[in-house]
Structure formats: structure tokens, C-alpha cells
Amino acid sequence: MNTEDISRIVRQVFEEERQKQPVAAPVVAPTPATPAPEPKAASSAAAAAPGYFTSSTGIPRTSKAALLVGPKAIEIRDYPIREITDDEILIRVEGSGICGTDVHEYKGDPMKLAPLVLGHEGTGEIVKLGKNVARDNAGKTVRVGDRIVTSVTTCGKCDPCLYMPGRLNLCENLGVQGLIPDDDTHLNGYFAEYMIVRKGTSFFIVNDLSLDLRMLIEPVAVVVHALERAKNTGLLNFRSRVLIQGCGPIGLLMLAAVRAAGTQHIVALDGDESRLDMAKRMGAEHTINFRNYDGLPGLIGAVKEATKGRGAHFAFQCTGVPGAASNIFKFVQRGGGVCEVGFFVDNGSCTINPHFDFCAKEITLVGSWVYTIQEYPIAYNFLRRAQGIGLPVEKLLTHRFPLEKITDAMEVNIRQEGLKVAVIPGYKG
């Protein structure tokens, strides 16, 4: 075979391959798209609000919110959902617990914040993100659809912020959504269908927790902080005999936190048998109903009997009752300690005998105020730990109400029916 034969065969192969290729379709210029119809004008107050959302975004133009306008006066109002800034987050509220502080505000507005939308034990789903919001305060990448909880804001300018970086909970301008003054946004608290997370508010992604557990993270952060304050005294260890005074939601979570930290000898003190029953489920070794004793001497004797005749090594005061705060020192042995957790508002003064109650016993007393941002991840892990050792923390949620019945929810809380009461927008029962 010569060179001419080889060339002929190659040309033949190329021609056969060319004929196998499909004929390309002719290129046709695209038909101009029909212009989309202009969105219909919004009605009511939303139309007057610049940057409101249209229904095409999947986000409504307005949100219902429960506005506290005065003592025992809550009005359900519709507010426009304004466009968020580049540093804000819009969330669809899924639920929020009612805190004792919410109840105090509802009863008499001692903080002089009304009118405002309360609710700070909440959680929700991100439906819109400002372009500058990329990560939560644990460094996790944040996306639309994430479930989050919010923590506190600090000013960065006061003395605690400048000189006590490890104790930013003492910021003189500490803020938390749901306990901040109202503004033109109105949607500043969780007792609403939607909430705008303000610039500078710390937040954490908690996608893998149930709604009930997510609504407990904020109060859990309170007890986690109290536990850390108590541990700093050096008086808590595996053999310590610990007294929890007050078995409301905070007291029961305090009990669970102490138990999860390894302390087994825990005495719970309250006047409600159903709460004392829950205290047993949370890990109390002994329970004492103070209503079974005529006076303080008999109650002191009951506490000593439950603590090998000596009194508690350490006690957590978890009520907001001045008389209880006065009595707590009498239940603690010499050289013991007390952590005051119960007074987040001014409920009045109490009387102690500085010599007998405090000095002669050389009591170590620590106060506990709110929490730091860094204690939210600890609270999350505590909830996991509590579940792992069989503590039924999610059972603290005993009552649920839709937003429209928030007044009923507040009154149930005041009557101390059940334990933790939650407000859940759209709840059907």
C-alpha cells in the first residue's frame, strides 16, 4: 500500500464520521418575554411603609404582634414587615416561652418599657438575611432556613465592657430582644409572627434541637451562668450536699444542671407537690414541702435531716420571694455558700442577721445576673447532656397557647399552673 492509498482511506474515514453527526438546529432569536404584571398595591398600613414585602417573596406584608400597652393590657396588632438592613435578620417566629420577667412586665411594667413586644425565650426560622450576616456567634455559616436563638447585645463602651471582658453580662446597656424599647419596627420581641433581629444581636444556629428544647435555651443559659458562678467558690464537687430553693422552671433547670454536672445529693424545697414531683424526676435525692411545717425552726430541722444533720454545703435561691431569700442562709452550714438566682426584677427587700446568718458562718455569697454570649453553646450542650442521662427537661413545657391568647397564657403563669408556658403563633392545640 502506497502513500496515495493511505490518504484515500483516511479521507474516507473522516467523511463517514462527518455523516454520523446530527444536523445542528438553526439558531432562532429568542422571543421577547412578556412583561410580568406589576404587583398590586398593598392595602392598609403596609402600603404606607417603604420597603414592605410583597406576597411574591413568600413573606407576608404584615405580622401580628402582641404589644404590651400597659399593666395587664396586651393588644394584638398588625405591623408592616419592613425591608431589613444589610446587618439584620428576619425570622418567622416558631415559639417562645414566657419568662417570669415577662410576667412582671405584664403585671406592672416595672422596667417602664411599655409599649413593647415582649418575648425573649424564643426561636425561629430565618426567612431573610442581610448581606453582611455570614456566620453566627459560634462561627457557623448561616443560611435562610436555619433555626436560630438570639442572645444579648453589649454596648462595648461602658466600664464592664472595657475592663471586664470575661463578664460582659454586666454591661450597663445590656440588651435582649423582647426586653428593649419599641421603635418604628415594632417587631422586636418573640411574641409576634415575625421578628427582626437587630444589628449586633448575638445569635446561634440550633437546627438539630426540637422546638421545645430550643425554647428552653435562654432559661438554661441563666442556670448555666449561675452554676459557673457557684463553681467559682470552690464549694461544689461530687460529694456536695446542695439545696435548690424554689422549683419553678428556673429552679428545676438549676437542679438539672447541678445533677448533670455530677452532684448527686440534691435537696429540693418548694410548696407545690407537683413541682416537687418534677424535682424528683430531675434528680433530687430529697424533697421538702415547706407547707408541711408550722414555722422556720421545723423547716430548718427538715433541711438538716436531709443533709446529715449539718445543712447544705451550697444553696441556690431560685425564687423571687424576699422571705425565701432571707431564709436561705439558715439552711446552709458553716463555711458553705449561696448563689442568688431569683431576683431579676425588684421584688422588695429582705432581712438577714449579718452576724448569725452571714459572718459567723463565713458564708460565701455570689449573685448571678443573666448570662454571657459564650454560655449559649454551653446551654445547648447541657440540654444534650441532660437528655443523655435521662433528665426529662423537655417535659417542663406544660402549656402552649396561640399568639391571640397570650393574655390567657400570662394569667396561667401568674396562677402557677403547670411549669413552663409557651406562646406559639398558629398553635391549634
C-alpha positions as CSV (number, residue, x, y, z in Angstrom):
1,M,0.0,0.0,0.0
2,N,1.5,3.3,-1.1
3,T,1.1,6.8,0.3
4,E,-1.9,7.7,-2.0
5,D,-3.8,4.6,-0.8
6,I,-3.3,5.6,2.8
7,S,-4.5,9.2,2.2
8,R,-7.6,7.9,0.4
9,I,-8.5,5.6,3.3
10,V,-8.1,8.5,5.9
11,R,-10.4,10.8,3.8
12,Q,-13.0,8.1,3.6
13,V,-13.0,7.6,7.4
14,F,-13.4,11.3,8.1
15,E,-16.3,11.5,5.6
16,E,-18.1,8.6,7.2
17,E,-17.7,10.2,10.7
18,R,-19.0,13.5,9.5
19,Q,-22.1,11.9,8.1
20,K,-22.8,10.3,11.5
21,Q,-23.1,13.7,13.3
22,P,-26.6,15.2,13.8
23,V,-27.6,18.2,11.8
24,A,-27.4,21.3,14.1
25,A,-30.7,23.1,14.6
26,P,-30.9,26.5,13.2
27,V,-30.3,29.3,15.7
28,V,-33.5,31.3,16.3
29,A,-33.6,34.6,18.1
30,P,-35.5,34.4,21.4
31,T,-38.9,35.8,21.6
32,P,-39.1,38.8,23.9
33,A,-40.6,37.7,27.3
34,T,-44.0,39.1,28.2
35,P,-43.5,41.7,30.9
36,A,-44.6,40.5,34.3
37,P,-47.7,42.3,35.7
38,E,-47.0,45.0,38.3
39,P,-47.7,43.8,41.8
40,K,-51.0,45.0,43.2
41,A,-50.7,47.9,45.6
42,A,-50.6,46.9,49.3
43,S,-53.5,47.9,51.5
44,S,-53.8,49.3,55.0
45,A,-50.7,50.4,56.9
46,A,-48.4,48.2,54.9
47,A,-48.9,50.4,51.8
48,A,-47.5,53.4,53.5
49,A,-44.4,51.6,54.8
50,P,-41.4,51.8,52.4
51,G,-39.7,48.5,51.7
52,Y,-42.6,46.3,52.8
53,F,-42.5,42.7,51.5
54,T,-44.8,41.6,48.7
55,S,-46.5,38.2,48.7
56,S,-44.3,37.1,45.8
57,T,-41.4,36.7,48.3
58,G,-43.3,34.2,50.4
59,I,-43.2,36.6,53.3
60,P,-46.4,38.4,54.2
61,R,-46.6,42.2,54.1
62,T,-47.6,42.4,57.8
63,S,-47.1,40.5,61.0
64,K,-49.3,40.1,64.1
65,A,-47.6,41.1,67.3
66,A,-48.7,41.2,70.9
67,L,-48.0,44.8,72.1
68,L,-47.9,45.4,75.9
69,V,-49.5,48.8,76.2
70,G,-49.9,49.0,80.0
71,P,-50.4,46.9,83.1
72,K,-52.3,43.7,82.2
73,A,-53.1,45.2,78.8
74,I,-51.9,43.4,75.6
75,E,-53.2,44.3,72.2
76,I,-52.8,42.1,69.1
77,R,-51.8,44.4,66.3
78,D,-50.7,44.1,62.7
79,Y,-47.4,45.8,61.8
80,P,-45.8,46.2,58.3
81,I,-42.7,43.9,57.9
82,R,-40.2,46.5,56.6
83,E,-37.2,45.6,54.5
84,I,-34.3,44.6,56.6
85,T,-30.9,46.3,56.5
86,D,-27.7,44.6,55.4
87,D,-26.9,43.7,59.1
88,E,-30.3,42.4,60.2
89,I,-32.1,39.1,60.0
90,L,-35.8,38.4,59.5
91,I,-37.2,35.3,61.3
92,R,-40.5,33.6,61.3
93,V,-41.2,33.0,65.0
94,E,-41.9,29.4,65.9
95,G,-42.4,29.9,69.6
96,S,-41.3,31.5,72.8
97,G,-41.5,30.6,76.5
98,I,-42.9,33.1,79.0
99,C,-40.3,34.2,81.5
100,G,-41.0,35.4,85.0
101,T,-39.7,38.8,83.8
102,D,-42.4,38.8,81.1
103,V,-45.0,38.3,83.7
104,H,-43.6,41.1,85.9
105,E,-43.7,43.4,82.9
106,Y,-47.3,42.3,82.1
107,K,-48.4,42.9,85.7
108,G,-47.0,46.3,86.2
109,D,-44.2,47.3,83.8
110,P,-41.6,47.8,86.5
111,M,-38.9,48.4,83.8
112,K,-41.0,51.2,82.3
113,L,-40.6,49.7,78.8
114,A,-44.2,49.7,77.6
115,P,-45.3,49.9,74.9
116,L,-43.3,47.0,73.6
117,V,-43.5,43.5,72.2
118,L,-42.2,41.1,74.9
119,G,-40.8,37.6,74.4
120,H,-37.1,36.7,74.8
121,E,-37.1,32.9,75.3
122,G,-37.9,32.4,71.6
123,T,-36.7,30.7,68.4
124,G,-37.5,31.0,64.8
125,E,-36.6,30.2,61.2
126,I,-34.5,32.6,59.1
127,V,-36.5,33.8,56.1
128,K,-34.3,36.7,55.0
129,L,-30.7,37.6,55.6
130,G,-28.9,40.8,55.4
131,K,-25.9,40.6,53.1
132,N,-23.4,41.3,55.8
133,V,-24.6,38.4,58.0
134,A,-22.5,35.4,57.2
135,R,-21.9,33.5,60.4
136,D,-23.4,33.0,63.8
137,N,-21.6,33.7,67.1
138,A,-20.2,30.2,67.1
139,G,-18.7,30.7,63.6
140,K,-21.2,28.6,61.8
141,T,-22.2,29.6,58.3
142,V,-25.7,30.9,58.3
143,R,-28.4,30.4,55.6
144,V,-32.0,31.1,55.0
145,G,-34.0,28.2,56.6
146,D,-31.7,27.9,59.7
147,R,-33.4,27.8,63.1
148,I,-31.8,30.2,65.5
149,V,-32.0,31.5,69.0
150,T,-30.8,35.0,70.0
151,S,-28.7,36.1,72.9
152,V,-27.7,39.5,74.2
153,T,-26.2,42.7,72.9
154,T,-23.5,44.7,74.6
155,C,-22.5,48.3,74.1
156,G,-18.7,48.0,74.1
157,K,-18.3,51.4,75.8
158,C,-19.2,51.1,79.5
159,D,-16.7,50.1,82.2
160,P,-17.6,46.4,82.3
161,C,-17.3,46.1,78.5
162,L,-13.9,47.9,78.5
163,Y,-12.3,46.5,81.6
164,M,-14.1,43.2,82.4
165,P,-14.1,41.3,79.0
166,G,-15.0,38.0,80.8
167,R,-18.1,39.5,82.4
168,L,-19.9,41.2,79.6
169,N,-23.2,40.2,81.2
170,L,-22.6,43.2,83.5
171,C,-22.7,45.6,80.5
172,E,-24.5,48.7,81.7
173,N,-26.5,48.8,78.5
174,L,-27.1,45.1,78.1
175,G,-30.0,44.4,75.7
176,V,-32.0,41.4,74.7
177,Q,-34.7,41.2,72.1
178,G,-38.1,41.2,73.8
179,L,-36.9,43.5,76.6
180,I,-35.9,46.5,74.5
181,P,-37.9,49.7,73.9
182,D,-40.3,49.8,71.0
183,D,-39.3,51.6,67.8
184,D,-40.7,52.1,64.3
185,T,-40.0,48.4,63.5
186,H,-42.2,47.2,66.4
187,L,-41.2,43.6,65.7
188,N,-38.5,43.5,68.3
189,G,-39.8,40.6,70.5
190,Y,-40.7,36.9,70.0
191,F,-44.4,37.4,70.9
192,A,-45.1,38.0,67.2
193,E,-45.4,36.1,64.0
194,Y,-42.1,37.6,62.7
195,M,-39.2,39.3,64.4
196,I,-36.3,41.4,63.0
197,V,-33.0,40.5,64.7
198,R,-31.2,43.8,65.2
199,K,-27.7,44.6,64.2
200,G,-25.3,43.5,66.9
201,T,-27.6,40.9,68.4
202,S,-25.7,37.7,69.1
203,F,-27.4,34.5,67.7
204,F,-26.8,30.8,67.3
205,I,-27.9,28.1,64.8
206,V,-29.7,25.3,66.6
207,N,-31.2,23.3,63.7
208,D,-30.9,19.9,65.4
209,L,-32.9,20.7,68.5
210,S,-36.7,20.2,68.8
211,L,-38.9,23.3,69.2
212,D,-39.4,22.6,72.9
213,L,-35.7,22.4,73.6
214,R,-35.0,25.5,71.6
215,M,-37.4,27.5,73.7
216,L,-35.5,26.3,76.8
217,I,-32.1,27.5,75.7
218,E,-32.4,31.0,77.1
219,P,-33.5,30.0,80.6
220,V,-30.9,27.2,80.5
221,A,-28.3,29.9,79.9
222,V,-29.4,31.6,83.1
223,V,-28.8,28.5,85.2
224,V,-25.6,27.6,83.3
225,H,-24.2,31.1,84.3
226,A,-25.4,30.6,87.9
227,L,-23.7,27.2,88.0
228,E,-20.4,28.7,86.8
229,R,-20.7,31.4,89.5
230,A,-21.2,28.8,92.1
231,K,-18.3,26.6,90.9
232,N,-16.0,29.6,91.2
233,T,-16.5,29.5,95.0
234,G,-14.7,26.1,95.1
235,L,-17.6,24.7,97.2
236,L,-19.2,22.4,94.6
237,N,-18.0,18.9,94.0
238,F,-19.2,15.4,93.6
239,R,-19.8,15.0,97.4
240,S,-21.5,18.3,98.0
241,R,-25.0,18.5,99.5
242,V,-26.9,21.1,97.5
243,L,-30.2,22.8,98.3
244,I,-32.4,24.2,95.5
245,Q,-34.9,26.6,97.0
246,G,-37.9,27.1,94.6
247,C,-38.9,24.6,91.9
248,G,-40.4,26.8,89.2
249,P,-38.9,26.5,85.7
250,I,-35.6,28.2,86.7
251,G,-35.3,26.1,89.9
252,L,-35.9,22.9,88.1
253,L,-33.4,23.7,85.4
254,M,-30.9,24.7,88.1
255,L,-31.5,21.3,89.7
256,A,-31.0,19.5,86.4
257,A,-27.8,21.5,85.7
258,V,-26.3,20.6,89.1
259,R,-27.3,17.0,88.6
260,A,-25.8,16.9,85.1
261,A,-22.6,18.4,86.5
262,G,-22.2,15.3,88.7
263,T,-23.7,16.3,92.1
264,Q,-26.0,13.5,93.4
265,H,-27.0,14.8,96.9
266,I,-29.6,17.4,96.0
267,V,-32.5,18.6,98.2
268,A,-35.4,20.5,96.5
269,L,-37.5,22.9,98.6
270,D,-40.9,24.2,97.4
271,G,-44.6,24.4,98.4
272,D,-46.1,22.6,95.5
273,E,-46.2,18.9,95.4
274,S,-46.5,18.6,91.6
275,R,-43.3,20.7,91.3
276,L,-41.6,18.6,93.9
277,D,-42.5,15.5,91.9
278,M,-40.9,17.0,88.9
279,A,-37.8,17.8,91.0
280,K,-37.5,14.1,91.8
281,R,-37.6,13.4,88.1
282,M,-34.9,16.0,87.6
283,G,-32.6,14.2,90.0
284,A,-33.5,15.4,93.5
285,E,-32.5,13.0,96.2
286,H,-34.8,14.6,98.8
287,T,-37.8,16.9,98.5
288,I,-39.3,19.1,101.2
289,N,-42.7,20.9,101.1
290,F,-42.4,23.9,103.3
291,R,-46.2,24.0,103.8
292,N,-45.9,20.9,106.0
293,Y,-44.1,22.9,108.7
294,D,-45.6,25.4,111.1
295,G,-42.6,27.6,111.2
296,L,-39.0,28.2,110.3
297,P,-37.4,26.1,113.1
298,G,-39.2,22.9,111.8
299,L,-38.2,23.7,108.2
300,I,-34.6,24.2,109.3
301,G,-34.8,20.8,111.0
302,A,-36.1,19.1,107.9
303,V,-33.3,20.5,105.8
304,K,-30.7,19.4,108.3
305,E,-32.3,15.9,108.4
306,A,-31.9,15.7,104.6
307,T,-28.3,16.8,104.8
308,K,-26.8,14.5,107.5
309,G,-27.7,16.9,110.3
310,R,-25.4,19.8,109.2
311,G,-27.2,21.8,106.5
312,A,-26.3,22.2,102.8
313,H,-22.8,22.8,101.6
314,F,-24.3,25.1,98.9
315,A,-27.7,26.5,98.2
316,F,-29.3,28.1,95.1
317,Q,-32.0,30.6,95.9
318,C,-34.3,30.4,92.8
319,T,-37.5,32.3,93.9
320,G,-38.3,35.9,93.6
321,V,-39.7,36.0,97.2
322,P,-37.9,38.2,99.7
323,G,-38.8,35.9,102.6
324,A,-37.3,32.9,100.9
325,A,-34.1,34.9,100.2
326,S,-34.0,35.7,103.9
327,N,-34.4,32.1,105.0
328,I,-31.8,30.6,102.6
329,F,-28.8,31.4,104.9
330,K,-30.3,29.4,107.7
331,F,-30.3,26.2,105.6
332,V,-26.5,26.4,104.9
333,Q,-23.8,25.0,107.1
334,R,-20.8,27.0,108.4
335,G,-18.3,27.6,105.6
336,G,-21.0,27.0,103.0
337,G,-22.1,29.1,100.0
338,V,-25.2,30.6,98.5
339,C,-25.9,31.7,94.9
340,E,-28.8,34.2,94.5
341,V,-30.6,33.5,91.1
342,G,-34.2,34.5,91.7
343,F,-34.3,38.3,91.6
344,F,-34.2,39.7,88.1
345,V,-36.6,42.4,89.0
346,D,-37.0,44.4,92.2
347,N,-39.5,42.4,94.3
348,G,-38.6,44.1,97.6
349,S,-36.1,43.8,100.4
350,C,-35.4,41.0,102.9
351,T,-34.0,40.9,106.4
352,I,-31.0,38.9,107.5
353,N,-28.9,38.9,110.7
354,P,-25.4,39.7,109.5
355,H,-23.8,38.0,112.5
356,F,-25.7,34.7,112.7
357,D,-26.7,34.3,109.0
358,F,-23.6,35.5,107.3
359,C,-20.5,36.5,109.2
360,A,-20.3,33.8,111.9
361,K,-20.9,31.1,109.3
362,E,-18.4,32.7,106.9
363,I,-20.8,32.2,104.1
364,T,-19.6,32.7,100.5
365,L,-22.3,34.6,98.6
366,V,-22.4,35.1,94.9
367,G,-25.0,36.8,92.7
368,S,-25.9,35.7,89.2
369,W,-27.0,38.1,86.5
370,V,-28.3,36.9,83.1
371,Y,-25.5,35.2,81.1
372,T,-22.7,35.8,78.7
373,I,-22.9,35.1,75.0
374,Q,-20.4,32.3,75.4
375,E,-22.7,30.5,77.7
376,Y,-25.3,29.8,75.0
377,P,-23.2,27.0,73.4
378,I,-22.8,25.6,76.9
379,A,-26.5,25.7,77.4
380,Y,-27.0,23.8,74.2
381,N,-24.6,21.1,75.3
382,F,-26.2,20.9,78.7
383,L,-29.5,20.1,77.1
384,R,-27.9,17.3,75.2
385,R,-26.2,16.0,78.3
386,A,-29.4,16.2,80.3
387,Q,-31.2,14.1,77.7
388,G,-28.3,11.7,77.7
389,I,-28.6,10.9,81.4
390,G,-32.4,10.7,81.3
391,L,-33.5,14.1,82.8
392,P,-36.8,15.0,81.2
393,V,-36.1,18.7,80.6
394,E,-38.5,18.9,77.6
395,K,-41.3,18.0,80.0
396,L,-41.0,21.4,81.6
397,L,-43.1,22.7,78.7
398,T,-46.6,22.1,80.0
399,H,-48.8,24.7,78.4
400,R,-49.0,26.1,74.9
401,F,-51.1,29.0,73.6
402,P,-51.5,30.7,70.2
403,L,-50.4,34.3,70.0
404,E,-54.0,35.5,70.1
405,K,-54.5,34.0,73.6
406,I,-51.3,35.5,75.1
407,T,-53.3,37.1,77.9
408,D,-54.6,33.7,78.9
409,A,-51.1,32.4,78.8
410,M,-49.9,35.2,81.2
411,E,-52.7,34.5,83.6
412,V,-52.0,30.8,83.7
413,N,-48.4,31.7,84.5
414,I,-49.5,34.0,87.3
415,R,-51.6,31.3,88.8
416,Q,-48.6,29.0,88.6
417,E,-50.5,26.3,86.8
418,G,-48.1,23.8,85.3
419,L,-44.5,24.8,84.7
420,K,-43.2,26.5,81.5
421,V,-45.9,28.2,79.4
422,A,-45.2,28.9,75.7
423,V,-46.7,31.1,73.1
424,I,-46.6,29.5,69.6
425,P,-48.0,31.5,66.7
426,G,-50.6,29.5,64.8
427,Y,-50.9,26.8,67.6
428,K,-54.1,24.8,67.2
429,G,-53.9,22.7,70.4
